[in-house]
């Protein structure tokens, strides 16, 4: 190595400068840390001061309301009773369960509720034997006698008077002239007339759209048999006559028909069900 390239000793003054430079750098880091700490403390102080100021404003507002006569209610939240003894039955997830009132052996009365302990007498039960039974319809045969011609709307029957075959919408019950004819069931007289072919005719309207028709009656009817008159089952509404020229060749008889809602029904079958 050349002598010219040998390291020269550092002068004392330059060494002291480097040491001072290093010391200055170390002090600079501490200073920065201190500055950050100071800033943080200032922010905390300012936040605390702001909260205190806001709290004071709220309190001032409350005081102003109270001075104006408006008082704010004290709100207290009830604390649930979470104590459960070992013998209690607890159902979880049942929102419909409510606390049942304590068992009482007798109704509350007197000074507690202001209700006296007056005992009311039991209501009298209605005697079923005394209650009025719902009336049932009664049906009777309009005339007792021999059935000489039945109900026939599906097949033709021979007519002695007309000497032909035709349908027959009712039944013919033979009886002596003057035999009493009875109302089939309760109803109201709806028609009294002299039919051009079937003679003296009485029609009675009953319940459920049923009506009964009585023809070939005697011309003289009871005085109370007129349109609008109410009759009961078994009431006399006329007598057997010979006024029906369409059946004049037959023996004296009652021509009887039943209708329901404007349609002819089998009177022979209905009468056969009666005693």
C-alpha positions as CSV (number, residue, x, y, z in Angstrom):
1,X,0.0,0.0,0.0
2,X,1.3,3.4,-0.8
3,X,2.1,5.8,1.9
4,X,0.1,8.4,0.2
5,X,-3.1,6.3,0.5
6,X,-2.8,5.7,4.2
7,X,-5.7,6.9,6.3
8,X,-5.1,10.1,7.9
9,X,-6.2,10.6,11.5
10,X,-9.4,12.5,11.9
11,X,-8.9,15.8,13.6
12,X,-10.5,16.0,17.0
13,X,-12.8,18.9,15.9
14,X,-14.3,16.9,13.1
15,X,-15.0,13.9,15.4
16,X,-16.8,16.1,17.9
17,X,-18.9,17.5,15.0
18,X,-20.0,14.0,14.0
19,X,-20.9,13.1,17.6
20,X,-22.9,16.3,18.0
21,X,-24.7,15.6,14.7
22,X,-25.7,12.1,15.9
23,X,-26.9,13.6,19.2
24,X,-29.0,16.2,17.3
25,X,-30.6,13.4,15.3
26,X,-31.6,11.5,18.4
27,X,-33.1,14.6,20.0
28,X,-35.2,15.2,16.8
29,X,-37.0,11.8,17.1
30,X,-37.9,12.5,20.8
31,X,-39.2,15.9,19.9
32,X,-41.5,14.4,17.2
33,X,-42.9,11.9,19.6
34,X,-43.5,14.6,22.2
35,X,-45.3,16.7,19.6
36,X,-47.7,13.8,18.6
37,X,-48.4,13.1,22.3
38,X,-49.2,16.8,22.8
39,X,-51.6,16.8,19.8
40,X,-53.4,13.7,21.1
41,X,-53.8,15.3,24.5
42,X,-55.2,18.4,22.9
43,X,-57.7,16.4,20.9
44,X,-58.9,14.6,24.0
45,X,-59.2,17.8,25.8
46,X,-61.2,19.4,23.0
47,X,-63.6,16.4,22.8
48,X,-64.2,16.5,26.5
49,X,-64.8,20.2,26.4
50,X,-67.3,19.7,23.5
51,X,-69.3,17.0,25.4
52,X,-69.4,19.1,28.5
53,X,-70.7,22.1,26.5
54,X,-73.4,20.0,24.8
55,X,-74.5,18.5,28.1
56,X,-74.8,22.0,29.5
57,X,-76.9,23.0,26.6
58,X,-79.3,20.1,27.0
59,X,-79.6,20.8,30.7
60,X,-80.3,24.4,30.0
61,X,-83.1,23.3,27.5
62,X,-84.6,21.1,30.2
63,X,-84.5,23.9,32.7
64,X,-86.2,26.2,30.3
65,X,-89.0,23.7,29.7
66,X,-89.5,23.3,33.4
67,X,-89.6,27.1,33.8
68,X,-92.3,27.2,31.1
69,X,-94.4,24.8,33.1
70,X,-93.6,21.7,31.0
71,X,-92.2,18.9,33.1
72,X,-90.6,15.8,31.6
73,X,-91.8,12.5,33.1
74,X,-89.3,10.3,34.8
75,X,-89.1,7.1,32.8
76,X,-88.0,3.9,34.5
77,X,-87.8,0.6,32.8
78,X,-89.2,-2.3,34.8
79,X,-86.7,-5.0,35.5
80,X,-88.1,-8.5,34.8
81,X,-88.2,-11.0,37.6
82,X,-85.6,-13.6,36.5
83,X,-85.8,-15.6,39.6
84,X,-87.0,-19.2,38.9
85,X,-87.4,-21.7,41.6
86,X,-86.6,-25.3,41.0
87,X,-90.3,-26.3,41.1
88,X,-91.5,-23.9,38.4
89,X,-92.5,-25.0,35.0
90,X,-91.1,-22.7,32.4
91,X,-92.1,-22.7,28.7
92,X,-89.6,-21.2,26.3
93,X,-90.7,-19.5,23.1
94,X,-94.3,-19.3,24.0
95,X,-95.2,-15.6,23.7
96,X,-98.9,-16.3,24.3
97,X,-98.3,-17.4,27.9
98,X,-99.5,-14.8,30.5
99,X,-99.3,-14.8,34.2
100,X,-102.5,-16.3,35.6
101,X,-104.1,-14.5,38.5
102,X,-103.7,-16.1,41.9
103,X,-106.4,-18.6,42.9
104,X,-109.2,-17.2,44.9
105,X,-111.6,-19.4,46.9
106,X,-114.4,-16.8,46.7
107,X,-115.1,-13.6,44.7
108,X,-113.4,-10.4,45.8
109,X,-115.9,-8.1,47.5
110,X,-116.4,-5.7,50.4
111,X,-113.8,-3.1,51.0
112,X,-111.3,-4.5,48.5
113,X,-113.1,-4.0,45.2
114,X,-116.2,-2.0,46.3
115,X,-118.4,-5.0,45.2
116,X,-120.6,-6.6,47.8
117,X,-120.6,-10.3,48.3
118,X,-124.2,-10.6,47.2
119,X,-125.1,-14.0,46.0
120,X,-127.6,-14.1,43.1
121,X,-130.2,-16.9,43.0
122,X,-129.6,-19.5,40.3
123,X,-131.6,-19.0,37.1
124,X,-134.6,-21.2,36.8
125,X,-134.1,-23.8,34.2
126,X,-136.8,-24.2,31.7
127,X,-138.8,-27.3,32.1
128,X,-138.7,-29.2,28.9
129,X,-142.1,-30.7,29.6
130,X,-143.6,-27.2,29.8
131,X,-141.9,-25.8,26.7
132,X,-144.0,-25.6,23.6
133,X,-143.3,-28.4,21.2
134,X,-142.7,-27.3,17.6
135,X,-146.0,-28.0,15.8
136,X,-145.9,-30.7,13.1
137,X,-148.0,-30.8,10.0
138,X,-151.1,-33.0,10.0
139,X,-152.4,-34.6,6.9
140,X,-155.8,-36.4,6.4
141,X,-157.6,-38.2,3.6
142,X,-159.9,-35.8,1.9
143,X,-162.5,-38.5,1.4
144,X,-162.8,-42.2,2.3
145,X,-164.1,-44.4,-0.5
146,X,-163.1,-46.5,-3.4
147,X,-160.3,-45.3,-5.8
148,X,-161.9,-45.6,-9.2
149,X,-159.3,-43.8,-11.2
150,X,-155.7,-43.3,-10.2
151,X,-152.9,-40.7,-11.0
152,X,-151.6,-41.3,-14.6
153,X,-149.5,-38.7,-16.2
154,X,-147.1,-41.1,-17.9
155,X,-149.8,-43.3,-19.6
156,X,-153.2,-42.8,-21.1
157,X,-156.4,-44.0,-19.3
158,X,-159.8,-44.4,-20.8
159,X,-162.5,-41.7,-20.2
160,X,-166.0,-43.0,-20.0
161,X,-167.5,-39.6,-20.6
162,X,-165.2,-38.6,-23.6
163,X,-164.8,-42.1,-24.9
164,X,-161.1,-41.6,-25.5
165,X,-157.7,-42.1,-23.8
166,X,-156.1,-39.3,-22.0
167,X,-153.8,-38.5,-19.0
168,X,-155.3,-38.1,-15.6
169,X,-153.6,-35.6,-13.3
170,X,-155.5,-36.5,-10.1
171,X,-157.4,-39.3,-8.4
172,X,-161.1,-40.1,-8.4
173,X,-162.5,-41.3,-5.0
174,X,-166.1,-42.7,-5.2
175,X,-168.6,-41.8,-2.6
176,X,-172.3,-41.0,-2.2
177,X,-173.6,-37.6,-3.2
178,X,-173.4,-35.3,-0.2
179,X,-170.5,-37.1,1.5
180,X,-168.3,-34.6,3.3
181,X,-164.9,-33.6,1.7
182,X,-162.1,-32.6,4.2
183,X,-159.1,-30.3,3.9
184,X,-156.0,-32.3,3.2
185,X,-153.9,-30.2,5.7
186,X,-153.7,-26.7,7.1
187,X,-153.8,-23.9,4.6
188,X,-155.6,-20.9,3.2
189,X,-158.4,-21.0,0.6
190,X,-156.9,-19.5,-2.6
191,X,-159.7,-20.2,-5.2
192,X,-163.4,-20.9,-5.2
193,X,-165.0,-21.2,-8.7
194,X,-167.3,-23.0,-11.1
195,X,-164.9,-24.6,-13.5
196,X,-166.5,-25.0,-17.0
197,X,-165.4,-28.7,-17.2
198,X,-164.7,-29.9,-13.7
199,X,-167.6,-28.1,-11.9
200,X,-167.4,-26.6,-8.4
201,X,-163.8,-26.2,-7.5
202,X,-162.0,-25.3,-4.2
203,X,-158.2,-24.7,-4.1
204,X,-156.2,-24.5,-0.8
205,X,-152.6,-23.3,-0.5
206,X,-150.4,-25.0,2.1
207,X,-146.8,-24.7,3.3
208,X,-143.7,-25.5,1.2
209,X,-145.4,-24.5,-2.1
210,X,-148.0,-27.3,-1.9
211,X,-151.6,-26.8,-2.9
212,X,-154.6,-29.1,-3.0
213,X,-157.5,-29.1,-5.5
214,X,-161.0,-30.4,-4.9
215,X,-163.4,-30.7,-7.9
216,X,-166.8,-32.1,-8.8
217,X,-168.1,-30.8,-5.5
218,X,-171.7,-29.9,-4.8
219,X,-172.6,-26.4,-5.9
220,X,-173.5,-25.5,-2.3
221,X,-170.4,-24.9,-0.2
222,X,-170.1,-24.1,3.5
223,X,-170.5,-20.4,4.1
224,X,-167.1,-19.9,5.6
225,X,-165.3,-21.4,2.6
226,X,-164.2,-18.4,0.6
227,X,-161.0,-17.0,-0.7
228,X,-158.7,-16.0,2.1
229,X,-160.3,-18.3,4.7
230,X,-157.9,-20.3,6.9
231,X,-158.7,-23.9,7.3
232,X,-157.3,-26.7,9.4
233,X,-156.6,-30.3,8.4
234,X,-159.9,-32.2,8.5
235,X,-162.2,-29.1,8.2
236,X,-165.2,-29.7,5.9
237,X,-164.7,-27.7,2.8
238,X,-167.6,-29.1,0.7
239,X,-169.5,-32.3,-0.3
240,X,-169.4,-34.7,-3.2
241,X,-171.5,-33.5,-6.2
242,X,-172.0,-34.2,-9.9
243,X,-171.0,-30.8,-11.4
244,X,-168.0,-32.0,-13.5
245,X,-169.4,-32.5,-17.1
246,X,-166.0,-33.9,-18.2
247,X,-166.5,-36.9,-15.8
248,X,-170.3,-37.0,-15.7
249,X,-170.5,-40.6,-16.9
250,X,-168.6,-41.8,-13.8
251,X,-170.3,-42.6,-10.5
252,X,-170.4,-39.7,-8.0
253,X,-166.9,-39.1,-6.8
254,X,-164.3,-36.5,-5.7
255,X,-161.7,-35.4,-8.2
256,X,-158.6,-34.6,-6.0
257,X,-155.2,-33.2,-7.2
258,X,-151.9,-32.2,-5.5
259,X,-149.5,-29.6,-6.8
260,X,-146.1,-28.4,-5.7
261,X,-144.5,-25.2,-7.0
262,X,-146.8,-25.3,-10.0
263,X,-146.1,-28.9,-10.9
264,X,-148.6,-31.8,-10.6
265,X,-147.5,-34.5,-8.1
266,X,-148.7,-38.0,-7.5
267,X,-151.7,-37.6,-5.2
268,X,-152.3,-41.3,-5.3
269,X,-148.9,-42.0,-3.7
270,X,-149.3,-39.3,-1.1
271,X,-152.8,-40.4,0.0
272,X,-151.7,-44.0,0.2
273,X,-149.2,-43.0,3.0
274,X,-152.1,-41.8,5.2
275,X,-154.1,-44.0,7.5
